[in-house]
Amino acid sequence: MITLFDPKTDIDLGTPARDSDVHVTLNIDGRSISVPEGTSVMRAAALLGTTIPKLCATDSLEAFGSCRMCLVEIDGMRGYPASCTTPVSEGMTVHTQTPKLATLRRNVMELYISDHPLDCLTCSANGNCELQTVAGQVGLREVRYGYEGDNHLADVKDTSNPYFDYDPSKCIVCNRCVRACEETQGTFALTITGRGFESRVAAAGGDDFLDSECVSCGACVQACPTATLMEKSVVELGQPERSVITTCAYCGVGCSFRAEMKGEQLVRMVPDKNGQANHGHSCVKGRFAWGYATHPDRITKPMIRQHINDPWQEVSWDEAVTYAASEFRRLQQKYGRDSIGGITSSRCTNEETYLVQKLVRAAFGNNNVDTCARVCHSPTGYGLKQTLGESAGTQSFDSVMQADVILVMGANPSDAHPVFASQLKRRLREGARLIVIDPRRIDLVDSVHARAEYHLALRPGTNVAMLNALAHVIVTEGLLNQAFIDARCEGSDFANWREFVSRPENSPEVLGAICGVPAADIRAAARLYATGGNAAIYYGLGVTEHSQGSTAVMGIANLAMATGNIGREGVGVNPLRGQNNVQGSCDMGSFPHELPGYRHVSNEVVRTQFEQAWNVTLQSEPGLRIPNMFEAALGGSFKGLYCQGEDIAQSDPNTQHVTAALSAMECVVVQDIFLNETARFAHVFLPGSSFLEKDGTFTNAERRISRVRKVMEPLGGKADWEGTVALANALGYPMNYKHPSEIMDEIARLTPTFTNVSYAELERHGSLQWPCNAAAPDGTPTMHIEEFVRGKGRFMLTGYVPTEEKVNSRYPLLLTTGRILSQYNVGAQTRRTENVAWHEEDRLEIHPTDAESRGINEGDWVGIGSRAGQTVLRARITERVAPGVVYTTFHFPESGANVITTDNSDWATNCPEYKVTAVEVSRVYHPSEWQKRYQAFSDEQDRLLKDRRQARGDKAEVRR
């Protein structure tokens, strides 16, 4: 998949494809072709290999017909119709090259060039400019019109956006950028101002692009046929020479990109229009925020130290892994086999995650392995396994285009999964109806051309009550799909559930008061979901990160089964996974109770299969979960940790508890690209590799396995999987993989849902959605079509149990947390990019009523205190949150958002209750005590790192 860079390799057919069972045959320049009804003449010609000049047309956008370059002659038709807007018809005869057409096209091009700078040799688009290409195609050799009259050559360039420039002097007003913003992104941030000669592109809502409503997704830049909208990286570095197709390492959408290179230097990331998850679209993070990969903060040499208050010492890879291995063995000899463990990463590849859990089980000899999914989507795995039989979502992203009703619960796709959100909003513009269940007024509730019919703004912590109230309406009003239930579900479990939700205490009139939502709205939303046609549920961390997270997931599955909204396109239960490989890290056996493929470690048949493959004896009892590791560390029995690619010191709840546990350990090994918050407590640092520096696969939220391809050599000398191999070998457990494809082959041999997955099959298909095996050799876009994975669907009782985290006179407000578009997770990547132009600090959103009663004004410093701790943030006064609710993000470590979240967690999985924390907010003038301690500790760790840099070349001497 590595190719010489050439725009022609990604052929643009001019207009979008049409899907029709009816085919039309026509003749173009003496050749016959049959195409689906509705296809444009331009696309039909392109499929024949005939290039019709074009400027306003592109196959990612609907035809517009403004540039007049694509004129053709059609027998029996008057004039010269535009081929982009003219559909084919049976027996049509088309001429694309005639003397008259050549003259017309040259004349039109001459007019374009007469108001365009003639700076091709110094233009950043030189060699990749459609205007330049078309001028050559039509044979333009002279311009008869001079520059004496009015023109736009002196128009001022807008360089405000950190990632691209807007040069209006080069704009040909083709409308492609405006249409891309509307059709592809759905933000409607661009428009054409003025008329006639005065027409120019403008960004709405601000004086320039940075201050406007533009979300910097890059769709306009990609659509622009000239240098009007151009990436600053291309302006600085020049046009790329080659490209590598790979997969984005941000959210769970899993967008496919062409990494366009000059030697070892990345020039730009361009969304791959053949990407099966993103179809050529992107967001600001994947498109532009890749500079972190070569940021000066990257740690590229292994380091060791005896104590966390010692300076770091640079050593070789061999010295570092030898030291780490000796320390792990020392700890096991002193404290026992179970005194050490590992944490896999949802940002690393499937192959790397698989190796870490294998290292723990085979080399450490225990099951003390866990993953960050513990603190986000572990309730999804548990809840869907119990009800449907598989720990994953049921649909592909494209399925939303068949939905008639879309229910979004506890998720904010516009910020957390923006490329999918664009697709969802496109479906809403086509007529689908929307229900939003969220304490906060997210973008989808009331945005341009996408509004919720019902916004059930429930109180944080009452998800299960809301789901039971919805179910009550469906059951008591006779809205069940009884035929589906009888054919597909366990009868006795359904009968128990029906009786349970029918009880008066589960009515909207009772539970609505608990949720803070009018009963009439709950009833109307339930009726819409049950009767509005294909109904799909999309949910996120606002469902799972609760004390009843698993219960809520089961409640969602109950609703889908009760209404028959599962097992076909346009419906389903769809968890929106947060990080790029959360699904994959779970698939690979990262939980302490499960081997790859979600099979329990107590299953002797499965365990024997792995024992034979790995040549070890495996434990049959589950190991420690992450919270158990912390407790055991504070209790003195857990002493060593291998943490690859995760930052638990920032991401996990009750930060002070986490850092105390890390401080109690004797050997913390961190493998990462930066010295993150967890690495400040480490004794061994192994340089990690970014997604650009490795081969492997990611699995996105729709179970889509996509290739990650190495674009450049690892700056730290090894890809993450190679570091794990080195550590395993140093521990005396041999791992001899030469390439990640060999690891995937082993995964496929041992994991039934991956049996047919290989790099060769991924190359052939582009990507595959598991299950991918003999029964489904080409993958499974939609699950549970004829029967559930577990056989019969199982309705689960979902009694509402109020959270223990309650407001009182001391803590009268409820804090909930979430993400923002420009930042990602703990911010380690995005904080090291220009994305800070949009979000440079975490702020506390507070309702005007609550702010006024506390004397808080916009921008004031406010102290947020909870039962766990206190931090200080700036206030943002907004009605996006309801009275009694406050909200913040968690992207900056100094903000201390997780200092105030508590240890409360889901009853089944220990997923933390991030979304419900009782707090009080007051105006303050100084940082919190924790922030002062944090800053002092961080400054000291930075000094120790700096000392390491000054001491380069010194031989490391670290001994106990």
Secondary structure, DSSP 8 states (H G I E B T S, - for coil): -EEE--GGGS---SS-----S-EEEEEETTEEEEEETT-BHHHHHHHTT-----SS--TTS-----S--SB-EETT--S--BTTT-B--TT-EEE---HHHHHHHHHHHHHHHTTS---GGG-TTTTS-HHHHHHHHTT-----S-SSS--STT---B--SSSEEE-GGG-----HHHHIIIIII----EEEESSGGG-EEEETTSSSTTTSS----SHHHHH-SSSSEEEHHHHHH-S-SEEEEEE-SSBTT--EEEEEEETTEEEEEEE-TT-TTTTT---HHHHHTTGGGG-TT---S-EE-SSTTS--EE--HHHHHHHHHHHHHHHHHHH-GGGEEEEE-SSS-HHHHHHHHHIIIIII-S--EEEGGGGTTHHHHHHHHHHTSSSS-SS-GGGGGG-SEEEEES--HHHHSHHHHHHHHHHHHTT-EEEEE-SB--GGGEETTEE-SEEE---TT-HHHHHHHHHHHHHHTT---HHHHHHHB-HHHHHHHHHHHTSGGGSHHHHHHHHTS-HHHHHHHHHHHHHSSSEEEEE-HHHHSSTTHHHHHHHHHHHHHHTT--SSTT-EEEE--SBTTHHHHHHTT-STTEETTTEETT-HHHHHHHHHHHTS---SS----HHHHHHHHHHTS--EEEEES--HHHHSSSHHHHHHHHHH-SEEEEEESS--TTGGG-SEEEE---GGG--EEEE-TTSEEEEE---S--TTSS-HHHHHHHHHHHTT-----SSHHHHHHHHHHH-GGGTT--HHHHHHHSEEES--BTTBTT--SS--SSSBTTBSB----------S----SSS-EEEEEE--TT--TTSTTGGGSGGGGT--S-EEEE-HHHHHHTT--TT-EEEEEESS-EEEEEEEE-SSB-TTEEEEE---GGG-HHHHS-S-B-TTT--B-TT-EEEEEEE-SS--HHHHHHHHHHHHHHHHHHHHHHTTT-------
